[in-house]
Amino acid sequence: MEITASPDEIVLLVAALLGGGVATGFLAGLFGIGGGGIAVIVLFELFSALDVPDSVRMHVSVGTALVVMLLTALRSFSAHKKRGAVDMEVIKSMGIYVVLGVMAGSTLARHADGDVMKGVWVCIAPIMAFQMFFGHKGWKLGEDIPRGLFRPIYGAVVGFASTLMSIGGGVFVSSMMKLFNRPIHQAIGTASGFGPLIGIPGVAGFIWAGWDAVGTPPLSVGYINLPGAAIVSVASILAAPFGVKVAHALSRRALEIAFGCLLMFMSIRFLVSILTT
């Protein structure tokens, strides 16, 4: 497939990617989400405008966003860790199971169509948003995160769903930690540490999943589009620390409401896409 554009269109395209990258990085730092979810929205709209076939559009959006999520999450995680807002014990105890979940998600991505991947967003994001909107300090499942089978199972679920959503695990980890009596700032900081665990095997998995795919944009490796990943990543990495700074200046309730609104927007956008294609 050949995609052509005039010089003016190229300038607008680069500007849009840079703007999307800034938004991605800022929100990644603000919510500890790795930025991939925002990048999925930006890239999906971009590839729609470029007439990338619907059969691979969501796959390339998610795969490319995983690169953005990985690089942005590394920066966000480093910034949160410097502020002492990361519980490394939680990350270490769930890490291997997260990676196994990522492998399963990448395998599904190789065989599933785009609507299946959009459906993951539509089903899961509103549940997380509901908890953010209506949860309060009294809502908790226990005094601390349980051990035993809970961490392996939850870690695998986080890896599986996060790979298909390209969200870095922040949605699931921060919500879970909040329900187990952890401060919201620590929950967000720790969630940012799951981004690299998901991003590294996730990127490799989407390269493998799309290696022989037909209809991907030029300069793509598997389901990873290199120009989109590069431009959005650079802008997002530079913007992530500003999001972290704002996160630590906001109240717990303000962060929860803003996070919930973001989740609902993404869910509605993909539901509309499923219904209109």
N, C-alpha and C positions, 0 to 999 in steps of 0.2 A: 504494500500500500504506500502511495506517495502522498505526502502532505505538503502543500506549497503555501506560501504566505508572502505578502508584499513587505517591503522594509518598514512601513508604518505599522503593519499588523505585528511584525516581529517586535518592534519597540513596545507596543501595547501589551503583547504577550509577556515579555520580560518584566515589564512594570507590574503586571498583574501577579506574576509569580513572586516577585520581590515583596509586593504588598501582602500576598498570602503567606509568605515566609515569615514576615514580621509578626503577623497575627498568630501564626502557628507557634513561634517561639515564645511570644508573650504569654499566650494561654497555657503553653506547656509549663512554664515556670510558675504561673499563677495557680494552676490546678494539679501540677505534678502528673500530667497525663501523657507526657512524651510527645505531644504535638501531632501524632499521626492522625488522630480523628479529624482535626481541623484540615490537615493536608489532604485527607481523602475527599472532603467536600470541595476544596479548591481544585484539585486535580480532576475530579469527576466532571466538574463544570467545564474545565479547560478541554479535556478530551472529548466532551460532548460537542463543544464548539468546533473542534477539529475533525468531527465526524469519524472518530475512532469507533469501530463496530461495537454495538451493545454487547455482543457475545464475550468481548474481552475488556470492555471499558472499566467495569468495576474491579476486575482482577488487576489491571495495570494501575488503577488508582490506589488500591490497597497495597500492592507490592511496592510501588514507588514511595508511598507514604511510610512504609516500614523503614526505608532508608532514612527518611526525614526524622521519623520517630526515634530511631536508634541514635543518630548524631545529636539531636536536640535533647534526648533523655540523658545522655552522658553529661552534657553541660548542665542541665537542670539538676541532676543527681549530685554532681560535684558542688553546686552552689548550696543545695539544701544540706548536704553533709557538713559543709563548713559551718553552718549555723546550728549543728548538733540536732537536726530534726529527723535523722534517719536511724531506724532500729535495724542494725545489720543482722541481728539474731533471727528476725523474721525472714529476711531475705535468704539467709543461708539455709534455714530449715525447709524452705519451700522451693529453692532454686531448681533442683534436678527434676522435680515434678512439673514445674513450669515448662522446662525445655521439652519434656515428653509430650506435654499438651500442644506445644508449638509444632512439633513434628506431625501430630495427628491433624492439626488444623491445616498445615501445608498440604498434606495428602488429600484432604477434602477439597481444598482450593483447586487442585489439579483436575478434579472430576466434576465439581459443582458449577452451575451457571451463575451469572451475576445476581439474579434475584434471590438466590439462596443466601449469598453473602450480605445483600442489602437487608434481607429478612432477619439476620442475626441482630443488626442494629435496631430494626423496628421492634423486635421482641424484648430485647434486653435493656436498651437505653431508658425507656419510660419507667421501668421498675427502679432503676438506679435514681432517676430524677424524682420519683415519688418519695423515696427515702430521704433525699436531700431536701425536698420541699416541706414535708410534713413530719420528718423526724425531729426529735428534741432530745435534750440531755438525758431524759428518763428512759429513752429507748436504748436498751442494750441486751445482748444475749448472754453476757457473762462479764466477770471482772477482768479477764484477760483472754487472749487468743488460745484456744485449746490445742493440745498436742494430739498424740495418737493418730488416727486415720484422717482427722479433719484437715491437717495441713497438706498431706499428699494429695488428697482428693481435690481440695480447693485449689491447690497449686496447678494441678492438671487442667482444671476447668478454666482457670485464669489464662493459662497459656493457650489453650484451644480457642476460646472465644476472642481473646485479645488479638490473636494472629489474624482472624477473619475480620476483625473490626479495625485493626491497626491502631490500637489505642494505648499500647504500652503497659496495660494492666492497671493503670491508675484508677479507673472507674471501679473495678472490683476490689482492689486492695484497700483503697482509702475508705470505701463504704464498709468493708468487713472490719477494718481496724476501729472505725468509729463505733460500730455496734458492740465491739469488745472493749469499750471504755478507754480507747486511746485518744489523746488530744487531736483535734482536726489538723493542726499544723504538722504534728508528727506523722499522722496518717498520710498526708499529702507528700511529705518528704520521703517517707519510706516507699510509697507507691512509685515515686520517680526512679527508684533503684531497680524496679522490675522491668523497666524499658529495655536496658541492654540484654537482659536474660531472654526477652522475647524477640528483640530486634535482630540479634546476630543469627540465631538459627532460622528466624522468620524470613530474613532476606535470602539466605541460602535456599530455603524451601521454595520461595516464590520464583527464584531463578530456575530451579529444577522443574517446578510445576508448569512454567510457561515456556520451557526450552524449545518445544516444537509447536507452540501456539501460532495460529494464523491470524493476521490482522492487527498485530501490535504496532504501535507507532514507530517511526524510524529511530535508530539509536537506542533500541531497547534490548536488554539482555534478559531473556525470559519475560517475566511480568514486571521488570524494573525498567522504567524509562530514565535514562541517564541524565538528559538535560533538565527534566523536571525535578529530579532528585537533587541535582547539584545546586540549582538556583534557589529553590525553596529552602534547602538545608542551610546554605550560607546565611541567608537572611534570618532564619529561625534561630540558629546558634547565637548570633549576635544579640537577638532580642530576648532570649530566655532569662538572663539575669535580671532584667527589668521586671519581668513577671514575678520572679521570686521575691524581689524587693517589695512589690505591691502586696503579695500574698501575706507577708509577715507584718504588714501595716494594717490589713483589714481585719474586721471582726470575724469570728467563727460563722455567725449567721449570714453575713454578707457573702462569704465564700460559698456556703451551701446553696444559697438562692441562685447565685451566678452560675455555679456548676450545673444545677438542675435545669436552668434555662438553656444552657448550651446543649445538654443531652437531649432535651425535647426538640430543639431545632433540628439536630442531626437526624433524629428518628423520623420526624415529619417529612423532611426532605427526601429521605430514601423511600418512605411509604408512597409519596407522590410519584416517585420515579417508577416504582413497581407497578402502580396502577395505570400509568400512562404509557408504558412500553409493551 
